[in-house]
Amino acid sequence: LAAAIAARVDGGSGLAEAAAAGAPTAAADDATLQQLQKLCAGLVYASESEAPLEAVSYAAPAGDLAAGDLLKALGEPARAQVSTQELTQFLSQHTADNGVLHDAAAANRYKALQVYLKQELDGVQVYLLGPGPQIKAYALGRDANGRLAGFKTVLTQT
């Protein structure tokens, strides 16, 4: 469904943007990462600054992830401060037709990304790392192969 929505939205497939940006290609067998790259291409997270959304996929141990296991999988410092937020709340100002983007077509691209994450990944959660002003955000869930997949970006909050 998310792919269908993205295909119907101008620029939604992200193919032209990915090619123009020289985006790295995913392994041929990682369909989840490839779809995430298409959906994230050209999207930015608007906070006090704008930061691109980057599709990611990480190997992770099976089962529930403790904060230390998550940080290790992400390659982040073991003592990083971690908090969580629900995906819908995190993207709420970007998926609203009258949100920060002031562009219904752009909001539809964020909606397509959100639908894809919620339908195709298990346990999607946004992990916020650091006290600020630069906070790393990882929207991740488990794909069918048990990998953590989603996107990362940076929020600026002063």
C-alpha positions in Angstrom: 0.0 0.0 0.0 2.8 2.4 0.9 4.5 1.8 -2.4 1.2 2.4 -4.2 0.8 5.7 -2.4 4.4 6.8 -3.1 4.0 5.9 -6.8 0.9 8.2 -7.0 2.5 11.2 -5.4 4.8 13.4 -7.5 8.3 12.6 -6.5 7.0 9.8 -4.3 9.0 7.0 -5.8 12.2 8.9 -5.0 13.9 7.3 -8.0 15.0 10.5 -9.7 16.0 12.1 -6.4 18.1 9.0 -5.4 19.9 9.0 -8.7 20.5 12.7 -8.6 21.8 12.5 -5.0 24.1 9.6 -5.9 22.4 7.6 -3.1 24.1 4.4 -2.3 22.4 1.3 -3.6 21.2 -1.4 -1.2 22.3 -5.0 -1.6 20.2 -6.7 -4.2 18.6 -8.9 -1.7 17.6 -6.2 0.8 14.2 -5.2 -0.6 13.2 -3.4 2.6 16.2 -1.1 2.5 15.7 -0.4 -1.2 12.0 0.6 -0.6 13.0 2.7 2.4 15.6 4.5 0.2 12.9 5.3 -2.4 10.5 6.5 0.3 13.1 8.7 2.1 14.7 10.2 -1.0 14.5 14.0 -0.8 12.7 14.1 2.6 13.9 16.3 5.4 12.9 16.5 9.0 12.1 20.1 9.9 12.9 21.2 13.4 15.0 24.3 14.2 17.0 23.1 11.2 16.3 20.7 8.3 18.1 17.3 8.2 17.6 14.6 5.5 16.0 11.3 6.3 18.4 8.5 5.5 17.2 4.9 5.1 19.1 2.5 7.3 19.3 -1.2 8.1 21.3 -2.8 11.0 22.1 -6.3 12.1 20.7 -6.8 15.6 20.5 -9.6 18.1 17.1 -11.4 18.3 14.6 -10.6 21.0 14.0 -7.4 22.9 16.8 -4.9 22.7 18.1 -3.4 25.9 19.4 0.2 25.4 23.0 -1.1 25.4 22.3 -3.6 22.6 20.5 -1.0 20.6 23.4 1.5 20.9 25.9 -1.2 20.0 23.9 -2.2 16.9 23.7 1.5 15.8 27.4 2.1 16.5 26.6 4.8 19.0 28.5 5.4 22.3 27.4 2.9 25.1 26.5 5.7 27.5 24.4 7.7 25.1 21.1 9.0 26.5 18.1 7.1 24.9 14.4 8.0 24.9 11.6 6.8 22.7 8.7 8.3 20.9 5.8 6.7 18.9 6.4 7.1 15.1 3.0 8.8 14.5 3.8 11.4 17.1 7.3 12.0 15.7 6.0 12.5 12.2 2.8 14.3 13.1 3.8 17.8 11.9 5.1 16.3 8.6 2.1 14.2 7.8 -0.4 16.9 8.5 -1.6 18.6 5.3 -1.3 22.0 7.1 1.8 21.0 9.1 5.3 22.4 9.0 5.6 21.6 5.3 2.5 23.6 4.2 2.3 21.2 1.2 -0.2 18.4 1.0 1.8 16.5 -1.7 4.9 16.5 0.5 2.8 15.4 3.5 1.5 12.5 1.5 5.1 11.3 1.0 5.6 11.3 4.8 2.3 9.5 5.1 3.5 6.8 2.6 6.7 6.4 4.6 4.8 6.1 7.9 2.4 3.5 6.4 5.2 1.5 5.0 7.1 1.4 8.3 4.0 0.5 10.3 2.9 -2.2 7.9 6.2 -3.8 6.9 8.2 -3.6 10.2 7.5 -5.0 13.6 7.7 -2.9 16.8 8.5 0.4 15.1 9.7 3.0 17.5 11.6 6.3 17.3 14.8 6.3 19.4 16.1 9.7 20.3 19.8 9.8 21.3 21.4 12.6 23.3 20.3 15.6 25.4 20.6 18.1 22.5 20.8 20.5 21.0 21.6 18.0 18.2 19.5 14.9 18.8 20.0 11.8 16.6 16.7 10.2 15.8 16.3 6.6 14.6 12.9 5.3 13.5 13.4 1.6 13.5 11.5 -1.7 13.5 12.4 -5.3 12.7 12.1 -6.5 9.1 11.2 -10.0 8.0 14.9 -11.0 8.3 15.2 -9.7 11.9 17.2 -6.6 11.0 16.5 -3.2 12.4 15.4 -1.1 9.5 13.9 2.4 9.1 15.4 5.9 8.8 17.7 8.2 10.8 17.8 12.0 11.0 19.0 14.7 13.3 16.7 17.1 15.3 18.0 20.5 16.4 16.4 21.8 19.6 17.7 24.7 21.5 
